[in-house]
Amino acid sequence: MGQQIELIVGLGNPGPEHQRTRHNAGFRFADLLARAHGGSFKAENRFHGMTAEVRLDTHRIRLLKPQTFMNDSGRAVTAMASYYKIPLANVLIAYDDLDLEPGRAQLKFDGGHGGHNGMRDVVQCVGKAFWRLRLGIGHPGKGRREEVVNYVLRQASSADEEQILNAINAAIDILPVILEQGAERAKTKLHSRGVKDRANKNNNAADPS
């Protein structure tokens, strides 16, 4: 049985200077999802963000990109979910994750914020019982907080950028599986993809030819 998803939120920071940064992986997921299914974003002040609507077969899904800046993302999520009376369990939030390497994407239901400021604010505003799409951006390594902030607010290298986009597109492709076959089936396909890709990468690196 499929998992009902009514609202997908991509987290990021507004403005052209942030558009291609690692921290805007959630925005990019929302943008590419809308483009793939004929949706277009428009500003809606009552939701403190940009919104769009797409249809996957018979499923209507609303999309939201909060324009409040990352640390205030919960205000936009609260406004849109409340207005359309969308149960929290039918919300999916896509965001960048330092703890996953570029090229990996994971689905998860419920849990904490993992140190992500946007997720921290969302959890404080609406609770934690919603779906998450974690998009790996890698980690700069141990260092001061300022170094991590600079890392997420910069554009990824060309190699990492390619992997991040691959993960985003894989997550977009998996959405029909979530809706028709359920999130557990989608998780298996999405997570095993990451394992296979890393194995192929390692095999290619070990091949002297």
CYANA upper distance limits for C-alpha pairs under 8 A (distance plus 0.5 A):
  1 MET  CA    180 GLU  CA      6.99
  1 MET  CA    181 GLN  CA      5.77
  1 MET  CA    182 GLY  CA      6.05
  2 GLY  CA    177 VAL  CA      8.12
  2 GLY  CA    178 ILE  CA      6.48
  2 GLY  CA    179 LEU  CA      5.12
  2 GLY  CA    180 GLU  CA      4.70
  2 GLY  CA    181 GLN  CA      4.94
  2 GLY  CA    182 GLY  CA      4.38
  2 GLY  CA    183 ALA  CA      7.64
  3 GLN  CA     90 ASN  CA      8.42
  3 GLN  CA    178 ILE  CA      6.17
  3 GLN  CA    179 LEU  CA      5.52
  3 GLN  CA    180 GLU  CA      7.51
  3 GLN  CA    181 GLN  CA      7.79
  3 GLN  CA    182 GLY  CA      5.17
  3 GLN  CA    183 ALA  CA      6.38
  4 GLN  CA     90 ASN  CA      6.23
  4 GLN  CA    178 ILE  CA      8.46
  4 GLN  CA    179 LEU  CA      6.46
  5 ILE  CA     61 ILE  CA      7.37
  5 ILE  CA     90 ASN  CA      4.99
  5 ILE  CA     91 VAL  CA      6.38
  5 ILE  CA     92 LEU  CA      7.39
  5 ILE  CA    179 LEU  CA      7.49
  6 GLU  CA     60 ARG  CA      7.34
  6 GLU  CA     61 ILE  CA      5.34
  6 GLU  CA     62 ARG  CA      6.61
  6 GLU  CA     86 ILE  CA      7.31
  6 GLU  CA     90 ASN  CA      6.01
  6 GLU  CA     91 VAL  CA      6.68
  7 LEU  CA     61 ILE  CA      6.17
  7 LEU  CA     62 ARG  CA      5.29
  7 LEU  CA     63 LEU  CA      6.33
  7 LEU  CA     64 LEU  CA      8.02
  7 LEU  CA     81 ALA  CA      8.05
  7 LEU  CA     86 ILE  CA      7.95
  7 LEU  CA     90 ASN  CA      7.17
  7 LEU  CA     91 VAL  CA      5.39
  7 LEU  CA     92 LEU  CA      6.82
  8 ILE  CA     30 ALA  CA      8.16
  8 ILE  CA     61 ILE  CA      7.61
  8 ILE  CA     62 ARG  CA      6.78
  8 ILE  CA     63 LEU  CA      5.44
  8 ILE  CA     64 LEU  CA      6.88
  8 ILE  CA     91 VAL  CA      6.42
  8 ILE  CA     92 LEU  CA      5.29
  8 ILE  CA     93 ILE  CA      6.22
  8 ILE  CA     94 ALA  CA      7.93
  9 VAL  CA     26 GLY  CA      8.14
  9 VAL  CA     30 ALA  CA      7.67
  9 VAL  CA     63 LEU  CA      6.30
  9 VAL  CA     64 LEU  CA      5.23
  9 VAL  CA     65 LYS  CA      6.47
  9 VAL  CA     66 PRO  CA      8.32
  9 VAL  CA     77 VAL  CA      7.96
  9 VAL  CA     91 VAL  CA      8.16
  9 VAL  CA     92 LEU  CA      6.78
  9 VAL  CA     93 ILE  CA      5.15
  9 VAL  CA     94 ALA  CA      6.60
 10 GLY  CA     25 ALA  CA      8.30
 10 GLY  CA     26 GLY  CA      4.55
 10 GLY  CA     27 PHE  CA      5.15
 10 GLY  CA     28 ARG  CA      7.99
 10 GLY  CA     29 PHE  CA      7.07
 10 GLY  CA     30 ALA  CA      5.89
 10 GLY  CA     63 LEU  CA      8.25
 10 GLY  CA     64 LEU  CA      6.86
 10 GLY  CA     65 LYS  CA      5.80
 10 GLY  CA     66 PRO  CA      8.13
 10 GLY  CA     93 ILE  CA      6.42
 10 GLY  CA     94 ALA  CA      5.33
 10 GLY  CA     95 TYR  CA      6.75
 11 LEU  CA     24 ASN  CA      7.13
 11 LEU  CA     25 ALA  CA      7.99
 11 LEU  CA     26 GLY  CA      5.12
 11 LEU  CA     27 PHE  CA      6.02
 11 LEU  CA     65 LYS  CA      6.75
 11 LEU  CA     66 PRO  CA      7.22
 11 LEU  CA     70 MET  CA      7.21
 11 LEU  CA     73 SER  CA      7.72
 11 LEU  CA     93 ILE  CA      7.80
 11 LEU  CA     94 ALA  CA      6.76
 11 LEU  CA     95 TYR  CA      5.87
 11 LEU  CA    118 GLY  CA      7.41
 12 GLY  CA     23 HIS  CA      6.59
 12 GLY  CA     24 ASN  CA      4.82
 12 GLY  CA     25 ALA  CA      7.52
 12 GLY  CA     26 GLY  CA      6.43
 12 GLY  CA     27 PHE  CA      5.84
 12 GLY  CA     65 LYS  CA      7.81
 12 GLY  CA     66 PRO  CA      7.87
 12 GLY  CA     69 PHE  CA      7.34
 12 GLY  CA     70 MET  CA      6.18
 12 GLY  CA     95 TYR  CA      8.03
 13 ASN  CA     18 HIS  CA      6.59
 13 ASN  CA     19 GLN  CA      8.11
 13 ASN  CA     23 HIS  CA      8.11
 13 ASN  CA     24 ASN  CA      6.89
 13 ASN  CA     66 PRO  CA      8.43
 13 ASN  CA     67 GLN  CA      7.28
 13 ASN  CA     68 THR  CA      8.09
 13 ASN  CA     69 PHE  CA      5.27
 13 ASN  CA     70 MET  CA      6.08
 14 PRO  CA     18 HIS  CA      7.01
 14 PRO  CA     19 GLN  CA      7.76
 14 PRO  CA     67 GLN  CA      6.06
 14 PRO  CA     68 THR  CA      8.17
 14 PRO  CA     69 PHE  CA      6.88
 15 GLY  CA     19 GLN  CA      6.99
 18 HIS  CA     23 HIS  CA      8.43
 18 HIS  CA     24 ASN  CA      7.41
 18 HIS  CA    153 LEU  CA      7.58
 19 GLN  CA     24 ASN  CA      6.90
 20 ARG  CA     24 ASN  CA      7.19
 20 ARG  CA    154 ARG  CA      8.33
 20 ARG  CA    155 GLN  CA      6.12
 21 THR  CA     25 ALA  CA      7.98
 21 THR  CA    152 VAL  CA      7.14
 21 THR  CA    153 LEU  CA      5.87
 21 THR  CA    154 ARG  CA      5.41
 21 THR  CA    155 GLN  CA      4.64
 21 THR  CA    156 ALA  CA      7.22
 22 ARG  CA     96 ASP  CA      7.41
 22 ARG  CA    137 ILE  CA      6.81
 22 ARG  CA    151 TYR  CA      8.25
 22 ARG  CA    152 VAL  CA      5.54
 22 ARG  CA    153 LEU  CA      6.72
 22 ARG  CA    154 ARG  CA      6.79
 22 ARG  CA    155 GLN  CA      6.21
 22 ARG  CA    156 ALA  CA      6.57
 23 HIS  CA     95 TYR  CA      8.22
 23 HIS  CA     96 ASP  CA      6.26
 23 HIS  CA    152 VAL  CA      5.55
 23 HIS  CA    153 LEU  CA      6.40
 24 ASN  CA     28 ARG  CA      6.82
 24 ASN  CA     95 TYR  CA      8.00
 24 ASN  CA     96 ASP  CA      7.46
 25 ALA  CA     29 PHE  CA      6.68
 25 ALA  CA     94 ALA  CA      8.31
 25 ALA  CA     95 TYR  CA      6.51
 25 ALA  CA     96 ASP  CA      5.83
 25 ALA  CA    135 LEU  CA      7.33
 25 ALA  CA    164 ILE  CA      8.32
 26 GLY  CA     30 ALA  CA      6.88
 26 GLY  CA     93 ILE  CA      8.40
 26 GLY  CA     94 ALA  CA      5.30
 26 GLY  CA     95 TYR  CA      4.78
 26 GLY  CA     96 ASP  CA      6.69
 26 GLY  CA    135 LEU  CA      8.09
 27 PHE  CA     31 ASP  CA      6.64
 27 PHE  CA     65 LYS  CA      6.75
 27 PHE  CA     94 ALA  CA      8.47
 27 PHE  CA     95 TYR  CA      8.38
 28 ARG  CA     32 LEU  CA      6.55
 28 ARG  CA    168 ILE  CA      8.46
 29 PHE  CA     33 LEU  CA      6.49
 29 PHE  CA     94 ALA  CA      7.70
 29 PHE  CA    168 ILE  CA      6.21
 29 PHE  CA    169 ASN  CA      8.32
 29 PHE  CA    172 ILE  CA      8.15
 30 ALA  CA     34 ALA  CA      6.62
 30 ALA  CA     63 LEU  CA      7.35
 30 ALA  CA     64 LEU  CA      8.09
 30 ALA  CA     65 LYS  CA      7.83
 31 ASP  CA     35 ARG  CA      6.70
 32 LEU  CA     36 ALA  CA      6.50
 32 LEU  CA    169 ASN  CA      8.32
 33 LEU  CA     37 HIS  CA      6.92
 33 LEU  CA    172 ILE  CA      6.62
 34 ALA  CA     38 GLY  CA      6.44
 34 ALA  CA     39 GLY  CA      4.93
 34 ALA  CA     40 SER  CA      6.67
 34 ALA  CA     41 PHE  CA      8.33
 34 ALA  CA     52 ALA  CA      7.66
 34 ALA  CA     53 GLU  CA      8.00
 34 ALA  CA     54 VAL  CA      6.95
 34 ALA  CA     63 LEU  CA      8.39
 35 ARG  CA     39 GLY  CA      6.35
 35 ARG  CA     40 SER  CA      7.58
 37 HIS  CA     54 VAL  CA      6.42
 37 HIS  CA     55 ARG  CA      7.32
 37 HIS  CA     56 LEU  CA      7.86
 38 GLY  CA     54 VAL  CA      7.17
 39 GLY  CA     52 ALA  CA      6.38
 39 GLY  CA     53 GLU  CA      6.17
 39 GLY  CA     54 VAL  CA      5.78
 40 SER  CA     51 THR  CA      8.45
 40 SER  CA     52 ALA  CA      5.99
 40 SER  CA     53 GLU  CA      7.90
 41 PHE  CA     50 MET  CA      6.19
 41 PHE  CA     51 THR  CA      5.57
 41 PHE  CA     52 ALA  CA      5.08
 42 LYS  CA     50 MET  CA      5.68
 42 LYS  CA     51 THR  CA      5.98
 42 LYS  CA     52 ALA  CA      7.06
 43 ALA  CA     49 GLY  CA      6.43
 43 ALA  CA     50 MET  CA      4.86
 43 ALA  CA     51 THR  CA      6.86
 44 GLU  CA     48 HIS  CA      6.87
 44 GLU  CA     49 GLY  CA      6.28
 44 GLU  CA     50 MET  CA      6.40
 44 GLU  CA     51 THR  CA      7.16
 45 ASN  CA     49 GLY  CA      6.85
 46 ARG  CA     79 ALA  CA      7.73
 47 PHE  CA     66 PRO  CA      8.27
 47 PHE  CA     76 ALA  CA      5.72
 47 PHE  CA     77 VAL  CA      8.12
 47 PHE  CA     79 ALA  CA      5.84
 47 PHE  CA     80 MET  CA      5.99
 48 HIS  CA     66 PRO  CA      6.48
 48 HIS  CA     67 GLN  CA      6.38
 48 HIS  CA     68 THR  CA      6.95
 48 HIS  CA     75 ARG  CA      7.95
 48 HIS  CA     76 ALA  CA      5.64
 48 HIS  CA     79 ALA  CA      8.31
 49 GLY  CA     64 LEU  CA      7.02
 49 GLY  CA     65 LYS  CA      5.96
 49 GLY  CA     66 PRO  CA      4.63
 49 GLY  CA     67 GLN  CA      5.05
 49 GLY  CA     68 THR  CA      7.65
 49 GLY  CA     76 ALA  CA      6.97
 50 MET  CA     64 LEU  CA      6.25
 50 MET  CA     65 LYS  CA      5.59
 50 MET  CA     66 PRO  CA      6.87
 50 MET  CA     67 GLN  CA      7.39
 51 THR  CA     62 ARG  CA      7.70
 51 THR  CA     63 LEU  CA      5.91
 51 THR  CA     64 LEU  CA      5.11
 51 THR  CA     65 LYS  CA      6.92
 52 ALA  CA     62 ARG  CA      6.46
 52 ALA  CA     63 LEU  CA      5.50
 52 ALA  CA     64 LEU  CA      7.19
 53 GLU  CA     60 ARG  CA      7.56
 53 GLU  CA     61 ILE  CA      6.26
 53 GLU  CA     62 ARG  CA      5.03
 53 GLU  CA     63 LEU  CA      6.30
 54 VAL  CA     60 ARG  CA      6.45
 54 VAL  CA     61 ILE  CA      5.93
 54 VAL  CA     62 ARG  CA      7.07
 54 VAL  CA     63 LEU  CA      8.20
 55 ARG  CA     59 HIS  CA      5.88
 55 ARG  CA     60 ARG  CA      5.08
 55 ARG  CA     61 ILE  CA      6.62
 56 LEU  CA     60 ARG  CA      7.13
 56 LEU  CA     61 ILE  CA      8.26
 56 LEU  CA    176 PRO  CA      7.47
 59 HIS  CA    179 LEU  CA      8.32
 64 LEU  CA     77 VAL  CA      8.34
 66 PRO  CA     70 MET  CA      8.42
 66 PRO  CA     73 SER  CA      6.40
 66 PRO  CA     76 ALA  CA      6.08
 66 PRO  CA     77 VAL  CA      8.00
 67 GLN  CA     73 SER  CA      8.32
 67 GLN  CA     76 ALA  CA      8.43
 68 THR  CA     72 ASP  CA      6.10
 68 THR  CA     73 SER  CA      6.55
 68 THR  CA     75 ARG  CA      8.39
 68 THR  CA     76 ALA  CA      7.92
 69 PHE  CA     73 SER  CA      7.02
 70 MET  CA    117 ASN  CA      7.20
 70 MET  CA    118 GLY  CA      5.26
 71 ASN  CA    117 ASN  CA      5.91
 71 ASN  CA    118 GLY  CA      5.41
 71 ASN  CA    120 ARG  CA      8.40
 71 ASN  CA    121 ASP  CA      6.69
 72 ASP  CA     76 ALA  CA      8.43
 72 ASP  CA    118 GLY  CA      7.24
 72 ASP  CA    121 ASP  CA      6.61
 72 ASP  CA    122 VAL  CA      8.39
 73 SER  CA     77 VAL  CA      7.16
 73 SER  CA    118 GLY  CA      6.11
 73 SER  CA    119 MET  CA      8.18
 73 SER  CA    121 ASP  CA      6.72
 73 SER  CA    122 VAL  CA      6.54
 74 GLY  CA     78 THR  CA      6.45
 74 GLY  CA    118 GLY  CA      7.95
 74 GLY  CA    119 MET  CA      8.38
 74 GLY  CA    121 ASP  CA      5.70
 74 GLY  CA    122 VAL  CA      4.38
 74 GLY  CA    123 VAL  CA      7.84
 74 GLY  CA    124 GLN  CA      7.95
 74 GLY  CA    125 CYS  CA      5.90
 74 GLY  CA    126 VAL  CA      7.62
 75 ARG  CA     79 ALA  CA      6.71
 75 ARG  CA    122 VAL  CA      8.09
 75 ARG  CA    125 CYS  CA      7.54
 76 ALA  CA     80 MET  CA      6.83
 77 VAL  CA     81 ALA  CA      6.50
 77 VAL  CA    122 VAL  CA      7.63
 77 VAL  CA    126 VAL  CA      8.39
 78 THR  CA     82 SER  CA      6.35
 78 THR  CA    125 CYS  CA      7.32
 78 THR  CA    126 VAL  CA      6.86
 79 ALA  CA     83 TYR  CA      6.58
 80 MET  CA     84 TYR  CA      6.78
 81 ALA  CA     85 LYS  CA      6.18
 81 ALA  CA     86 ILE  CA      5.43
 81 ALA  CA     87 PRO  CA      7.81
 81 ALA  CA     88 LEU  CA      8.09
 82 SER  CA     86 ILE  CA      7.03
 86 ILE  CA     90 ASN  CA      7.15
 86 ILE  CA     91 VAL  CA      8.00
 87 PRO  CA     91 VAL  CA      7.65
 88 LEU  CA    126 VAL  CA      8.19
 88 LEU  CA    129 ALA  CA      6.86
 88 LEU  CA    130 PHE  CA      5.95
 89 ALA  CA    129 ALA  CA      6.45
 89 ALA  CA    130 PHE  CA      5.22
 89 ALA  CA    131 TRP  CA      7.31
 90 ASN  CA    130 PHE  CA      7.30
 90 ASN  CA    131 TRP  CA      7.95
 91 VAL  CA    130 PHE  CA      6.04
 91 VAL  CA    131 TRP  CA      6.48
 92 LEU  CA    130 PHE  CA      6.72
 92 LEU  CA    131 TRP  CA      4.92
 92 LEU  CA    132 ARG  CA      5.92
 92 LEU  CA    133 LEU  CA      7.39
 93 ILE  CA    130 PHE  CA      8.20
 93 ILE  CA    131 TRP  CA      6.79
 93 ILE  CA    132 ARG  CA      5.44
 93 ILE  CA    133 LEU  CA      6.47
 94 ALA  CA    132 ARG  CA      6.47
 94 ALA  CA    133 LEU  CA      5.00
 94 ALA  CA    134 ARG  CA      6.57
 94 ALA  CA    135 LEU  CA      7.64
 95 TYR  CA    132 ARG  CA      8.33
 95 TYR  CA    133 LEU  CA      6.98
 95 TYR  CA    134 ARG  CA      6.08
 95 TYR  CA    135 LEU  CA      6.45
 96 ASP  CA    134 ARG  CA      6.53
 96 ASP  CA    135 LEU  CA      5.31
 96 ASP  CA    136 GLY  CA      6.44
 96 ASP  CA    137 ILE  CA      6.71
 97 ASP  CA    116 HIS  CA      8.17
 97 ASP  CA    134 ARG  CA      6.20
 97 ASP  CA    135 LEU  CA      6.01
 97 ASP  CA    136 GLY  CA      5.36
 97 ASP  CA    137 ILE  CA      6.35
 97 ASP  CA    138 GLY  CA      7.78
 98 LEU  CA    136 GLY  CA      6.69
 98 LEU  CA    137 ILE  CA      6.04
 98 LEU  CA    138 GLY  CA      5.46
 98 LEU  CA    139 HIS  CA      5.50
 99 ASP  CA    136 GLY  CA      7.34
 99 ASP  CA    137 ILE  CA      8.29
 99 ASP  CA    138 GLY  CA      6.74
 99 ASP  CA    139 HIS  CA      6.98
100 LEU  CA    104 ARG  CA      6.73
100 LEU  CA    105 ALA  CA      8.14
100 LEU  CA    134 ARG  CA      8.39
100 LEU  CA    135 LEU  CA      7.66
100 LEU  CA    136 GLY  CA      4.68
100 LEU  CA    137 ILE  CA      6.84
100 LEU  CA    138 GLY  CA      6.05
100 LEU  CA    139 HIS  CA      8.32
101 GLU  CA    136 GLY  CA      5.40
101 GLU  CA    137 ILE  CA      6.08
101 GLU  CA    138 GLY  CA      4.64
101 GLU  CA    139 HIS  CA      7.86
102 PRO  CA    135 LEU  CA      8.13
102 PRO  CA    136 GLY  CA      5.19
102 PRO  CA    137 ILE  CA      5.06
102 PRO  CA    138 GLY  CA      5.93
102 PRO  CA    160 ASP  CA      6.26
102 PRO  CA    161 GLU  CA      8.29
102 PRO  CA    163 GLN  CA      5.89
102 PRO  CA    164 ILE  CA      5.69
102 PRO  CA    167 ALA  CA      8.20
103 GLY  CA    135 LEU  CA      8.33
103 GLY  CA    136 GLY  CA      6.79
103 GLY  CA    137 ILE  CA      8.23
103 GLY  CA    160 ASP  CA      8.12
103 GLY  CA    162 GLU  CA      8.47
103 GLY  CA    163 GLN  CA      4.72
103 GLY  CA    164 ILE  CA      5.47
103 GLY  CA    165 LEU  CA      8.01
103 GLY  CA    166 ASN  CA      6.64
103 GLY  CA    167 ALA  CA      5.37
103 GLY  CA    194 GLY  CA      7.60
104 ARG  CA    135 LEU  CA      6.85
104 ARG  CA    136 GLY  CA      5.74
104 ARG  CA    163 GLN  CA      8.45
104 ARG  CA    164 ILE  CA      8.05
104 ARG  CA    167 ALA  CA      6.19
104 ARG  CA    191 HIS  CA      8.19
104 ARG  CA    194 GLY  CA      6.00
105 ALA  CA    133 LEU  CA      7.32
105 ALA  CA    134 ARG  CA      5.98
105 ALA  CA    135 LEU  CA      5.19
105 ALA  CA    136 GLY  CA      6.48
105 ALA  CA    167 ALA  CA      6.16
105 ALA  CA    168 ILE  CA      7.90
105 ALA  CA    171 ALA  CA      7.42
105 ALA  CA    190 LEU  CA      7.47
105 ALA  CA    191 HIS  CA      7.50
105 ALA  CA    194 GLY  CA      7.93
106 GLN  CA    132 ARG  CA      8.42
106 GLN  CA    133 LEU  CA      6.20
106 GLN  CA    134 ARG  CA      5.62
106 GLN  CA    135 LEU  CA      7.34
106 GLN  CA    187 LYS  CA      7.47
106 GLN  CA    190 LEU  CA      7.32
106 GLN  CA    191 HIS  CA      6.64
107 LEU  CA    131 TRP  CA      7.58
107 LEU  CA    132 ARG  CA      6.15
107 LEU  CA    133 LEU  CA      5.29
107 LEU  CA    134 ARG  CA      6.93
107 LEU  CA    183 ALA  CA      8.39
107 LEU  CA    187 LYS  CA      6.28
107 LEU  CA    190 LEU  CA      8.43
108 LYS  CA    131 TRP  CA      6.25
108 LYS  CA    132 ARG  CA      5.61
108 LYS  CA    133 LEU  CA      7.14
108 LYS  CA    134 ARG  CA      8.35
109 PHE  CA    129 ALA  CA      7.12
109 PHE  CA    130 PHE  CA      6.18
109 PHE  CA    131 TRP  CA      4.90
109 PHE  CA    132 ARG  CA      6.52
110 ASP  CA    128 LYS  CA      5.77
110 ASP  CA    129 ALA  CA      4.91
110 ASP  CA    130 PHE  CA      5.95
110 ASP  CA    131 TRP  CA      6.90
110 ASP  CA    132 ARG  CA      8.07
111 GLY  CA    128 LYS  CA      6.56
111 GLY  CA    129 ALA  CA      7.78
112 GLY  CA    120 ARG  CA      8.31
112 GLY  CA    123 VAL  CA      8.10
112 GLY  CA    128 LYS  CA      7.29
113 HIS  CA    117 ASN  CA      8.16
113 HIS  CA    119 MET  CA      5.56
113 HIS  CA    120 ARG  CA      5.50
113 HIS  CA    123 VAL  CA      7.48
114 GLY  CA    119 MET  CA      8.32
114 GLY  CA    120 ARG  CA      8.40
115 GLY  CA    119 MET  CA      8.35
115 GLY  CA    120 ARG  CA      7.48
116 HIS  CA    120 ARG  CA      6.50
117 ASN  CA    121 ASP  CA      6.87
118 GLY  CA    122 VAL  CA      6.85
119 MET  CA    123 VAL  CA      6.55
120 ARG  CA    124 GLN  CA      6.75
121 ASP  CA    125 CYS  CA      6.69
122 VAL  CA    126 VAL  CA      6.49
122 VAL  CA    127 GLY  CA      7.71
122 VAL  CA    128 LYS  CA      8.47
123 VAL  CA    127 GLY  CA      5.02
123 VAL  CA    128 LYS  CA      5.58
135 LEU  CA    164 ILE  CA      7.80
135 LEU  CA    167 ALA  CA      7.48
135 LEU  CA    168 ILE  CA      7.64
136 GLY  CA    164 ILE  CA      7.36
136 GLY  CA    167 ALA  CA      8.45
137 ILE  CA    160 ASP  CA      8.05
137 ILE  CA    164 ILE  CA      7.17
139 HIS  CA    148 VAL  CA      8.25
140 PRO  CA    147 GLU  CA      8.25
140 PRO  CA    148 VAL  CA      7.08
140 PRO  CA    151 TYR  CA      7.19
143 GLY  CA    147 GLU  CA      6.80
143 GLY  CA    148 VAL  CA      7.79
144 ARG  CA    148 VAL  CA      7.38
145 ARG  CA    149 VAL  CA      6.78
146 GLU  CA    150 ASN  CA      6.67
147 GLU  CA    151 TYR  CA      6.65
148 VAL  CA    152 VAL  CA      6.86
149 VAL  CA    153 LEU  CA      6.72
150 ASN  CA    154 ARG  CA      6.76
155 GLN  CA    161 GLU  CA      8.49
156 ALA  CA    160 ASP  CA      6.24
156 ALA  CA    161 GLU  CA      5.89
157 SER  CA    161 GLU  CA      6.34
158 SER  CA    162 GLU  CA      6.71
159 ALA  CA    163 GLN  CA      7.04
160 ASP  CA    164 ILE  CA      6.58
161 GLU  CA    165 LEU  CA      6.70
162 GLU  CA    166 ASN  CA      6.67
163 GLN  CA    167 ALA  CA      6.77
164 ILE  CA    168 ILE  CA      6.76
165 LEU  CA    169 ASN  CA      6.60
166 ASN  CA    170 ALA  CA      6.63
167 ALA  CA    171 ALA  CA      6.68
168 ILE  CA    172 ILE  CA      6.79
169 ASN  CA    173 ASP  CA      6.67
170 ALA  CA    174 ILE  CA      6.76
170 ALA  CA    190 LEU  CA      7.73
171 ALA  CA    175 LEU  CA      7.09
171 ALA  CA    190 LEU  CA      7.58
174 ILE  CA    178 ILE  CA      7.09
174 ILE  CA    186 ALA  CA      6.64
174 ILE  CA    189 LYS  CA      8.30
174 ILE  CA    190 LEU  CA      7.51
175 LEU  CA    179 LEU  CA      6.86
175 LEU  CA    186 ALA  CA      8.16
176 PRO  CA    180 GLU  CA      6.43
176 PRO  CA    181 GLN  CA      8.40
177 VAL  CA    181 GLN  CA      5.64
177 VAL  CA    182 GLY  CA      6.87
177 VAL  CA    183 ALA  CA      7.88
177 VAL  CA    185 ARG  CA      7.58
177 VAL  CA    186 ALA  CA      5.98
178 ILE  CA    182 GLY  CA      4.97
178 ILE  CA    183 ALA  CA      5.12
178 ILE  CA    184 GLU  CA      8.29
178 ILE  CA    185 ARG  CA      7.69
178 ILE  CA    186 ALA  CA      5.84
179 LEU  CA    183 ALA  CA      8.07
181 GLN  CA    185 ARG  CA      6.80
181 GLN  CA    186 ALA  CA      7.94
182 GLY  CA    186 ALA  CA      6.94
183 ALA  CA    187 LYS  CA      6.43
184 GLU  CA    188 THR  CA      6.80
185 ARG  CA    189 LYS  CA      6.95
186 ALA  CA    190 LEU  CA      6.52
187 LYS  CA    191 HIS  CA      6.26
188 THR  CA    192 SER  CA      6.37
189 LYS  CA    193 ARG  CA      6.62
190 LEU  CA    194 GLY  CA      7.33
191 HIS  CA    195 VAL  CA      7.21
192 SER  CA    196 LYS  CA      6.70
193 ARG  CA    197 ASP  CA      6.59
194 GLY  CA    198 ARG  CA      6.72
195 VAL  CA    199 ALA  CA      6.73
196 LYS  CA    200 ASN  CA      6.67
197 ASP  CA    201 LYS  CA      6.62
198 ARG  CA    202 ASN  CA      6.62
199 ALA  CA    203 ASN  CA      6.63
200 ASN  CA    204 ASN  CA      6.57
201 LYS  CA    205 ALA  CA      6.68
202 ASN  CA    206 ALA  CA      6.74
203 ASN  CA    207 ASP  CA      6.73
